[in-house]
Amino acid sequence: MTIHMDTDEVHDYTARTVHQLSEINELLDSCKDRILAIPWSGLTRELFVIDFGRVVGKLSVEVEEGITL
């Protein structure tokens, strides 16, 4: 079986995907900055920031893996 592909189209798709993943990273950083800027104190804030940090960290790892593929 022979598979034919348009390499220019594949390169364009890859470039768009990398660009979108980079934008996602920027949005994650922006969200993190906004969360840290909320004038809120106490244990619930600390727990939220820790949980949010874990989620952002996991998402960032996935995004970076997508960029390096």
PAZAPA-4460 file (N, C-alpha, C; in steps of 0.05 Angstrom, whole numbers, plus 32768, in hexadecimal, padded with zeros to 4 digits):
% residues 69
    n_x    n_y    n_z   ca_x   ca_y   ca_z    c_x    c_y    c_z   seq   type   mol
   8011   7FE9   8000   8000   8000   8000   8012   8019   8000     1      M     A
   800C   802B   7FEF   801C   8044   7FEC   800B   805A   7FF8     2      T     A
   8017   806A   8008   800A   8082   8013   8016   809B   8007     3      I     A
   8006   80AC   7FFC   800F   80C5   7FF1   8007   80DC   8003     4      H     A
   801A   80EE   8007   8013   8105   8017   8020   811E   800B     5      M     A
   8013   8134   8011   801C   814E   8008   802E   8159   801F     6      D     A
   8048   8158   801B   805B   8160   8031   8058   817D   8038     7      T     A
   8051   818E   8025   804D   81AA   802C   8035   81AD   803F     8      D     A
   8020   819E   8039   8008   819F   804B   800F   8195   8067     9      E     A
   801E   8180   8068   8027   8175   8082   8037   818A   8091    10      V     A
   804A   8197   8084   805A   81AB   8091   8049   81C3   809B    11      H     A
   8036   81CB   808A   8023   81E1   8092   8013   81D9   80AB    12      D     A
   8009   81C0   80AB   7FF9   81B6   80C1   800A   81B6   80DB    13      Y     A
   8023   81AC   80D8   8035   81AB   80EF   803B   81C7   80FA    14      T     A
   8040   81DA   80E8   8045   81F5   80F1   802D   8201   80FF    15      A     A
   8015   81FC   80F5   7FFD   8207   8102   7FF9   81FA   811D    16      R     A
   7FFF   81E0   811F   7FFC   81D2   8139   8010   81DC   814D    17      T     A
   8028   81E0   8145   803D   81EA   8158   8035   8206   8161    18      V     A
   802C   8216   814E   8023   8232   8155   800C   8231   816A    19      H     A
   7FF9   8220   8165   7FE2   821E   8178   7FEB   8214   8193    20      Q     A
   7FFD   8201   8194   8007   81F7   81AD   8017   820C   81BC    21      L     A
   8026   821C   81AD   8034   8232   81BA   8021   8247   81C6    22      S     A
   800B   824C   81B8   7FF6   825E   81C2   7FEA   8252   81DC    23      E     A
   7FE6   8238   81DC   7FDB   822C   81F4   7FEE   8230   820C    24      I     A
   8008   822D   8207   801C   8231   821C   801A   824E   8226    25      N     A
   8017   8261   8214   8015   827D   821C   7FFC   8281   822D    26      E     A
   7FE5   8275   8225   7FCD   8278   8234   7FCF   826B   8250    27      L     A
   7FDD   8255   8252   7FE1   8248   826C   7FF1   825A   827E    28      L     A
   8006   8266   8273   8016   8279   8283   8006   8291   828C    29      D     A
   7FF5   829B   827A   7FE4   82B2   8281   7FD0   82AB   8297    30      S     A
   7FC4   8293   8295   7FB1   828A   82A9   7FC0   8287   82C4    31      C     A
   7FD8   827C   82C3   7FE7   8279   82DC   7FED   8294   82E9    32      K     A
   7FF5   82A7   82D9   7FFA   82C2   82E3   7FE1   82CE   82EF    33      D     A
   7FCB   82CB   82E2   7FB1   82D6   82EC   7FA9   82C9   8306    34      R     A
   7FAC   82AF   8308   7FA5   82A1   8321   7FB6   82AB   8338    35      I     A
   7FD0   82AE   8333   7FE2   82B7   8348   7FDD   82D4   8350    36      L     A
   7FD1   82E4   833E   7FCC   8300   8344   7FB1   8305   8353    37      A     A
   7FA1   82F0   8356   7F88   82F3   8363   7F8D   82FB   8381    38      I     A
   7F81   8311   838A   7F85   8319   83A6   7F74   8307   83B9    39      P     A
   7F80   82F1   83C0   7F71   82DC   83CF   7F86   82CF   83E1    40      W     A
   7F80   82CC   83FA   7F94   82C0   840C   7F87   82AA   841C    41      S     A
   7F97   8299   8426   7F8D   8283   8437   7F94   8268   842B    42      G     A
   7F8C   8254   843B   7F93   8239   8434   7F85   8230   841A    43      L     A
   7F6C   8239   8416   7F5E   8231   83FD   7F6C   823C   83E4    44      T     A
   7F77   8254   83E6   7F86   825F   83D0   7F9F   824E   83CA    45      R     A
   7FAD   8248   83DF   7FC6   8238   83DC   7FBF   821D   83D0    46      E     A
   7FAA   8210   83D9   7FA3   81F6   83CE   7F9B   81F9   83B0    47      L     A
   7F8C   820E   83AA   7F84   8212   838E   7F9C   8217   837D    48      F     A
   7FAE   8228   8386   7FC6   822E   8376   7FD7   8215   8372    49      V     A
   7FD9   8204   8386   7FE8   81EB   8382   7FDA   81D9   836E    50      I     A
   7FC0   81D6   8371   7FB1   81C5   835E   7FB3   81D0   8341    51      D     A
   7FAF   81EA   833F   7FB0   81F7   8325   7FCC   81F4   8319    52      F     A
   7FE0   81F7   8329   7FFC   81F3   8320   8001   81D7   8315    53      G     A
   7FF6   81C4   8323   7FF9   81A8   8319   7FEB   81A4   82FE    54      R     A
   7FD3   81AF   82FB   7FC4   81AC   82E2   7FD4   81BA   82CB    55      V     A
   7FDC   81D2   82D1   7FEB   81E2   82BC   8005   81D3   82B5    56      V     A
   8012   81C8   82C9   802B   81B9   82C4   8027   81A2   82B2    57      G     A
   8012   8192   82B8   800B   817B   82A7   8004   8183   828A    58      K     A
   7FF4   8198   8288   7FED   81A2   826E   8005   81AC   825E    59      L     A
   8017   81BA   826C   802F   81C4   825F   8041   81AE   8255    60      S     A
   8043   8198   8265   8053   8181   825C   8047   8176   8242    61      V     A
   802C   8173   8241   801F   8168   822A   8023   817A   8212    62      E     A
   8021   8194   8216   8024   81A7   8200   8041   81A6   81F6    63      V     A
   8054   81A5   8208   8071   81A4   81FF   8076   818A   81F0    64      E     A
   806A   8174   81F8   806D   815B   81EA   8062   815E   81CD    65      E     A
   804B   816B   81CB   803F   8170   81B1   8050   8181   819F    66      G     A
   805E   8194   81AB   806F   81A6   819B   8087   8197   8191    67      I     A
   8092   8185   81A2   80AB   8177   819A   80A6   815F   8188    68      T     A
   808D   8157   8184   8088   8140   8172   8092   8144   8156    69      L     A
***
